Amino acid sequence: MRIDIITCLPQLLESFFAASILKRAQEKKLVEVVLHDLRDYTTYKHRQVDDYAFGGGAGMVLMIEPIVRTLRKLQEERVYDEIIYLTPDGETFNQKTANSLSLKKNIILLCGHYKGIDQRVRDHFITREISVGDYVLSGGELPAAIIADALIRLVPGVLSDETSALTDSFQDNLLAPPVYTRPAEFEG
């Protein structure tokens, strides 16, 4: 599985993917996570990626040009199963969605920022819109981390005991019962 994450703040995600299960999954070559800095695809001298929304209103949106340049470059290299925009008004992410997406080969996660992205990107490039809950965050980086983590742990070979993922909370739409272990000093 390959997950490409497009963001204007890749530094927010670098350490998240450099530790624990996510790091080991990449070292084993089971998963590839690639961060793309949207500012690398702008033509503006000061690496600007935001602009006022065409329709007016308060706040800024991510410009179409750097997003489209990034998407086109990635699509020249491989075919993507999904191009997902992380937005508060998308479908709510859950375990069923994680299970389905974990079977995909190539996914792009587009992190919104400010008031979102240029609507034309949503209209012409996005195949799915996902929210991680009914609240507003500063950007899509945390949702990208959440979704990537949920998908990666479902990839065969990532967890040392593959059956562990099958008994996780929310598998089969049920909260798994807690597992209690008895400390050695209480065994009699």
N, C-alpha and C positions, 0 to 999 in steps of 0.2 A: 504494500500500500504506500502511496505517496500522497502527502498532504502539503499543498502549497498555501502559504498564508500571506496575503497581501495586506500590508499595514503601513501607516505613516510613522509608526513608533515601534519598530522591530525590537528595540532594546527592552521593551516591556516583556517580551516573550523569550528572549535568549536564555535566561537562566532557568526558566520553567522546563524547557526541553533538554537541559543539560544535566539533569539529575534523575535519580531513581529509575523507575520502570521505563519511563520514556527514553532516557539515555540508553539503557540496556537494549531496548527494542531497536534503536537506531544502530547501536554497535553490532548487534546480531544481523543487521541488514534485513530485518523483518518489516521495518517501516522507514520511510524517508520523510523528514519534515524539513521544508525549505521556506525560510522567511524572505520575503521580498519587500524591500523598502520602496514605497511609492515615490519617495523623493528622488530616487535614482532614475525615474522615468518622466520627470518634468523637464520642460525646456526653460523654465524661469531661472534667472541667475541666482536668486536666493532660495532655490529649491521649494518654491511655493506650490502647494497642492490644494489649497482651499480657495473658494470664491463665494460671492453672494449668490443665493439661489435666484435663478432666472425669473421666477414668479414673484420675487420680493419676499418680505418677511424678515423676522429677526434671525440672526445666526448665519453661519457659513456652512457650506457643503463641500465635500471632496469633488474636485473638478473631474470632468469626464476624460480629458486627454491623457493624464498619467495612468488612470485606471485602464483605459482601452489599450494603451501601449503595453502595459504589463500583461494584460489578458492575451493580447495577440501574440506577444513573445512566447508566453507559456503554451498557447495552443499550437504554435508552430512546432514545438518540441514533442508534444504528446496529445492524445485525446483525453479529455476529462469527462468523467461520468457525471459529475455535478459541479456547478459553480454556485456556491452558496454565499448569500449576503447575510451577515449577522445584524439583525435589526429588531428592535422591541416589538414591531408589528408583524413579525413573521410567525410561522407555526411554532408552537411551544415544543422545545426539545425534550424528549423523554427516552426511556430505555428502548422502546420499540424502534424509534428513529435511529438510535445509536446502533442497534443490531443490524438494521437495514443498510446504513451507511458503511458499516465496518466490512461489508462484502464488496465494496467498490474498490477499484484499482487506483484511480487518480481523482483527487478532490481538490478544489480551490476553495478556501475560506477567505472572503473579502470582509475586512474589518471596516465598518463605518467609523466616522469620527465627526465631531462637531454636530451638526444637525442631520448628518447622514451623507448620502452620495447623490450625485446628479441623477435625476429620475431616468434619463435615457439609458444609463447603465442597467438599471433595474428592468427597463422595458426590453432591452435588446440582448443582454448577456447573461443575466441571472437565471438559473434553472430552479432555484429553491431559495426561500427566505426563512430563516430560523431565528427564534428568540430563545433565550435561556430563562426567561421569566418576565413577569409583569412589573418591571421597574426599569429605570433608565440609568445607564452607565456612561462614563465619559467617552468610551469607544468600544469597538468590537474585539479588542485584544483579549480581555478576560473570557468572553464567550468562545472565542477561538480556542483558547487553552482548555476550557471545559470540554468542548466538543471533541477536540483532538485527543484528550486524555480518555474520554469515554470510548472512543473508537479504537484507539491503539491497544487498550487492555483487552479488547475482544479479538484481536488478531491472533490466530493460532501460533503458539510458541512464545508469545510475549510473557505470559504468566507461567511460572514454573509448574503449576498444576492447572491445566486447562479446564478441568471441571470446576475450578473455583469461580470462574466467570459465570458459569451456568447456575450457580446458587447465590449469586449476588442479589442485593436488595433490588427490587423492582423488576427482576427478570420475571416474565410471565405476568406482568402487571400486579405483582404482589410484593409486599415488603417482606423480605426473608426474615424468619425468626432469628433472634440473637443466638449466638453460639457462646456457651459458657464453658470455661475450663476450670477445673478444680486445681488450685495451687497445691504443690507437693506436700506442704506442711499440714494440709487438712485431710490428706488421704489416710484412711485408717484401716 
